[in-house]
Amino acid sequence: MDVPPIVLDRSRAEPLAAQLAGALRGAAADGTLRAGDRLPSTRALAATLGLSRTVTAAAYEQLLAEGWVEGRVGAGTYVTTAPTARLPARERAAGDSAATYLVMMRAGVPCTEVLDRGAWRRAWRAAADPPPDTEPRPEGLPEFRAAVVEHLLRHRGLAADPADVLATGGSTGAIAEVARTLPAGAVVAVEEPGYQRAAGGLRAAGLRVVGVPVDHAGLVVDALPAGLAAVYCTPAHQFPLGGRLPAARRVALVERARADGFVVLEDDYDGELRYDVAPLPLLAALGPDVVAHFGTTSKILTPTLGAGWLVAPPAVREAVLRQRDRTGSRPAPAGQRVVTAFAASGDLARHLRRLRRELAGRRAEVVEALAGVTVLGDEAGAHVIVPVPDVATERAVLRCAEAAGIALDGLERHHAATSTPGIVLGYAGSTRAELRAALPHLAAILREALAGAAPHARIATRIPR
């Protein structure tokens, strides 16, 4: 273990050995030194700090007596303590000695509880088998692109060729990449409300973003203005309202793109998570010449992998590759290798079957627990919407839920302009046990808010560990 930064003051009355012991004790307490770390020998530490070995030996003896370290014959001196857990800033300020315990019920968080850890480890081991790469692959690994083609055919009904596919670091980053290939100042339509990170990536590329209304069925195609360079949408499961774009609107959007000469940015962020009926055709299947299709493993597996894909017309793919060549940017291959191994073993298909069953069961529990409360959103994905009368009620529900230990989301932040109030309730990010513990508390908060009274702290009894 390298010596942590230690400052000794020879002008102080406190002996140097005591100062050194205090510094090492503090490093163990704040986590700089961890349980099991091997400390330098007294001789090596003395040479490093310019001290007498008598000083370092006395400091170690003091720490040994206090139980902070232990000596192992023939092996050296080791830290025995674990770092003290640090409380979140909100609770430290409040003087609360209990650690924050939030049941995660925000949208967009994957359900990792059902991920087979044995399969997960096997995929990582298999990903380490190929030799290290010697050349960058800006288009992505060939085996990953082939795995994406198989995945899209089996789970999304999209027939593609590996040459049509580019690997990405995830859908949001890929949307920003495509945005940078559009002319500066070009106008792009986005859903309102919609995914604000995608809108932010478009703006950051120097594009002008205009909102287009959505209803219970998704993007209102007839409301698209003229003069667009692109349209960003989430047709499989509109984020955040949860509608599914009907077939007639899909056809109308593709025809409009062809007629007006814009590209459709199809964000299929959780399109695999459908568990009631067969999916409608992807926009990319209806209009491969005008649709750039984005997918990600962040919602079906985990953001840890940082792996996604882009299926797009040749002009779009070539523009992205030229940009990657100019900037030296490219998606990291490690996550691609893990996804490839996970898919090749059949574990990805098995995981998706488990995931759909799990999320269908969780959604049913949410709806049952909120009986009498309006719940909106297609039977797909991993979140629903509970409408509330106004933004003030939305904010009050979020505050009261947080006081109860429940992390929720509201519709307000998903609007760029006027806000339709509501609670975005995700049911994937927690464990099943946490979800069941949280639902009675959440139901009480919502029922009181919808009855016309502000939810009270007395309802928000904190969920115990």
N, C-alpha and C positions, 0 to 999 in steps of 0.2 A: 504494500500500500504506500503510495506517495505521501509525504508529510503534508498535512493540510496547512494552509496559511496560519502561521503562529507569530504573534507580536509580543515580544518580551521587553519590559522597560526596566533597565538596570538602575534607574534613578529612584524607583519605588522602594518603599521599606519592605514590601512583601518579598520573601525569598524567591529566587528564580525557580526553584523546584516547585513551589506552590503555584507560581504563575503558569508554569508549563503544565502542571496537572490540571489546573483550571481550564486552560485552553483546550487540552485534549478532552476533558470532561464535556466542555461546551460543544466540541465538534461531534462527540457521540450523541449528545442530547438533541442537536438540531439536524442530525441525519447526514452530516458531512462524512462522519465515520459510521459504518453500519455494523451490526452484529456479524461476526465472522471475519471482519477485516483484520489482516495481520499488520501489526505496527512494526516500524523499523526497529532494529536492535538498539539498545541504549548507546552503543558505540557509534552506529551510523547516524542516529538522531543527534548525538552530541556534535559530531563532525559537521552535520548540515547546519545546525543552529549556532555553531561556534561556542559551545558550552563545554564545561567539564563533564566527563562521563558520570561523575558523582552526582551532578544535578539531575541528569536524565534518569539515572537509576533510582534516585529518591522520588522523582515524580511517578515513575512506574510503580514503585512500592506503595505509594499513597493510593493510586488507582486500583491496585490489586487488593488493598485492604478494604476499599469501598465497594468492590465488586464490579467496577466498570470494565476491567480487563481480567484475563486469566493467563497464566503462564503454562505452556505445554512443553514438557521435557523434550529437548532436541528439536523443537519446531518453532519456538518463539513466543511472542506475546500477542494475544488476540482480543479484540473488542467483544464483550459479551452482551452489551445492552442493545436493544432495538431503539430506533429513533422515536422520540415522542410524537404522537399523532398531532397534526396541526388542525385546529378547527377552522372552518371557513370564516372569512372576514366578517360576514354578517353576524355570525353567532359569537365570535370573539368580541365584537363591539357591544353586543347585548349582554355579555357576561354569561352566556349559557354554556354550561359545562358539557351538555350532550352534543354529540356530533350530528350534523345535519343529516336528515334521512328523507330524501325526496323520492317518492314513487314516480318513475318517469312515465308520464302520460302525454308527452309532446309528440306531434306527428314527425315522421321522417326518421325515426330511430328504429333500427332493425331488431328483429326478434332473434337474438343470439342464444336464447335458452334452449332452442330445439336443435342447435347445431351440434352434430355428433362430434365430440372432441377427439375420438379416436380417428375418425375420417379426416378431421382437420389436421391432426398431426401427420397422418399418412401422406396427405397432399403436400405438406411442407417438406417432408423427407424426400418425396419423389421430385419435388421442385429443385432440390439440391443435387440431384444426380447428374444433370448435364454439366459439362465443363463451363467455366466462366466465359462470358461473351468477350470477344476481342474487337468486335465492330458494333457500332450503334445500329439499331433497327428503328428508324423513325416511323415506319409504317406499322411496327409491332411484330412480335414473333409469329412466324408462319403457323406454328402449331396452335397458338392462341387464336389466331384469326380463323383457323379451321374449326376449332372448338366453338367459337362464337356462331359460325354458320350452322353447325349442328344444333346448337342451343336455340337459335332463332327459329329454325325449321320445326323443331319438336315442341317448343313452348310458346312461340309467338306466331307460327304459321307463315313466316317470311322465308321465301326461297331466295338465297343470295349465294354469291361466289366469294371465296376468300379474297379475291382481287377487289371486291366491292367494299371490303372492311378495313378500317384503320383502328388500331388499338388507341385507347385514350386513358387519361388518368381519372375518368369519371365523367358523367354527363355534363355537370355544370362547367367544368374546365373546358370540355370539348366545345360547348356552346360558345364560350368566350373565344376559343380558337377560331371557330368559323366566323364569328362576329368580326374578328380582325382582318378577315379576307374581304369584307364588304367595303364599299366606298365610304370614306369618312363623311358624316352628315346624312347618310342614307336613313330612311325611315323604316323602323321595324315595329310591327304590332305585337303586343303581348296581352295575355289575358288579365282582366281586372275584375276581381282580385286574382292574383297569380303568384308565381314563384319569384320573389323579389331578388334573390341572388342571381338568377338568370338575367333578369332585367338590369341588374347592376353590372353584370359582365358585358351586356350589350352597350350600356352607356359608357363604360370604361373604354370601349373600343371606338368611341367617338361617334356612335350612332344616336339618332333621335328616336326615342321610345314613345309610342302612343298606346294608351290602354284601350282595349276593346271589351265590351261587357260579356259576361258569361251568365248562363242561367242554370237551371237544374240539370240540363243536358250538356253543359260545356260551352265552348266558344260559340258565340252568335256570329255565324259566317256572314250573314247579310249586313252586319254592322261594320265590316272591314272597310276602311277608307281606301281611296285610290292612291296611287303613287308609292306603293310599298316595295321595299327590297326584300323583306322577309316577314314571316309570321311565326312567332313562337307559341307553341301550345302543348298541352298535356292531354291528348284525346282519350287515352285508355282509362284515366282516373284523374279528372281535373283537380289540380292542386291550387287551393285547398278545399274547394266545395264538394269534390267527390263525385261529380257527374261523369257519365260516359257519353262521348260524342256519338250521336246516332249515325247509322250508315249513310243516310241521305245527306247529312251535313259533311261527312267525310268526302263523299263524292263531290259535293259542291265546292269544298275547299280546294281539292286537287284541281278541279276544272278552273276555278278562279285563279289559282297559281299559274296554270298554263296560259290562261288568257292574258293575265296582267304581267307575267314574267317575273314573279317573285319566287323565292324558295321557302318551303315550309320546314321549320325546325321542330321535329316531332320528338318530344322528351318522353320517353317510355320508362320513367323512373321506377315504377313498380308494376309494370304491365303483367308480369308473371303471377302476381298475387290476385288471381281471380278464382273464386271458389263457388260460384253459383251457376253460371252458364258459360258456354264457349265464348272466347273473345271475338270481338268484331275484327275485320281485316285491318291491319296496320295501314296507316297512310302511306308508308313506304312500299307496301304491296300494291296499293292502288295507283300510286304515282311515283315510281322509282326515278323518273326523270326530273321531278321537281321537289322531292322530299329528302331531307337529311335526317336520318333516324339515329337517335342517341339512346344508348342503354348503359346500365351500370350494375355492378355487383354490390353496391353499398346497401341497398334495401333488401336484397335477397340473401346476402351473406353478411358482410361487414365492411365498413369503410377502411378497415385495416389494409385491405389489398390494394386500394387505389387503382382499380382496374375497371375499364369500361370500353365501349366501342362506338364507332361511327360508321353507319352504312349510308353512303351518299352518292349522288351522281358523279361521274368522272371529273367534271370541272371543279366541284367542291373539294373532292379528295386531293386533286392535284394542287389546288391553291393552299390547302392546309399543309401538304408536304413541302411545298416551296417555302412556306413560312417557317416550318420546323427546320428546314435546311439553313435558312438565313439566321435564325436565332439559336440554333443548336439545341432546341428543346425537343423532348421526346418522352413518351410515357415510360415509366420504370418497368423493366421486364420481370422483376421478382414476383409481383402480384399476378402478372400474366401466367407465369409458370405454375403458380399455385392453383389458379382457376383451371388451367389446362389439365393438371393432374386430378383435380377434384371432379372434373367432368369426365375424363377418360375412365375413371374407376367406376362410374355410375353413381358416385356418392352425391353429385349435384342433383341429379334427377330424384334420387331418394329424399334428399333434403327438401326439395321443393314440394314433394308430396306431403311430407310431414308438416312443412311450414303452412301450406294451404289449410290442412286439417286444423292445425293449432289456431290459426288466425280466424278461421270460420267459427270455432268454438269460443274464442275470446270475444268476437263481435256479438255473438248471441248472448253471452253473459252481460256485456255492456248494455245491450238493448233491454234485457230482462231487468237488470238492476235499475235502469232509468225508466221503468214503466210509468206512463203518464207524462213523460217528458218527450217532446218532439226530437227525433234523431234523424238527421238527413245524411245522404251519401249513398252511393252505390254499394252493393254487397261485394266489395273488392278492397284491395289494398289493406291499410292498417290504421285508418282513422275514420272518424265520423264527425259530423257537425251538430252542435246543439245551438239553435238560434236563441238569442236573447233580445229583449226589447230595445236596448240602446248601448252605446259604448260605455257609459258609466256603469251599467250592470255588468258588462263584460269585464271591465277592470276590477270591479268589486269581487266577482267570482274568482278571478285569477289570484287576487291577494288572499282571499280566504282559503283557497285551495293550497296556496303555498304555506300558509300558516298551519294547515293540517298535514303538511308534508307531501303534497301532491304537485308535481311540476306539470302545468298545463300550458296551452297556447291559445291565443285569441285571434280572431279574424282581422282585427284592426291593423296589425303590422304587415299583413299581406296585401294591403291596398296601397296604391300610389296616390289616389285621390280620395273620393268619398268612401266611407266605410260602411259595410254591411256588418252589424255586430253579430258575434257568435263565438262559441267555444269550440276550438279544434281539439278533439279528444283522441289521442293516439293510444292504441292498446297493444303495441308490439314491444316497446322498449323495456317494460318491467318484466319480472317473472310472473307466472300465473298466480302464485300465492300473493305477491304484492298487489297485483291487479284486484284480486278478490278482497283483500284487506282495504283497498282504497275506495272501491265502488260505493259502499254504503255511505261513507263520508261525503264523497262527491255528489251522490244522489241527494243527500240532505241539503248540501249547499245550493245545488241547482234548483231544487224545488222551492226553497225559501226565496231565492232570487226571482224565480219566475212567478211567484205568488205576489210579487210587487213590493217585497221588503228587501232591504239590503241584507245579504248574508251576514250572520253574526259570528264572532269568534267563538261563541259557546258551541256552535255547531262544528266548528273546525277543530275538533279534538285531535291532537297530534297522533298520527299513526305510530304505534310502538314498533320497535325493532323486533 
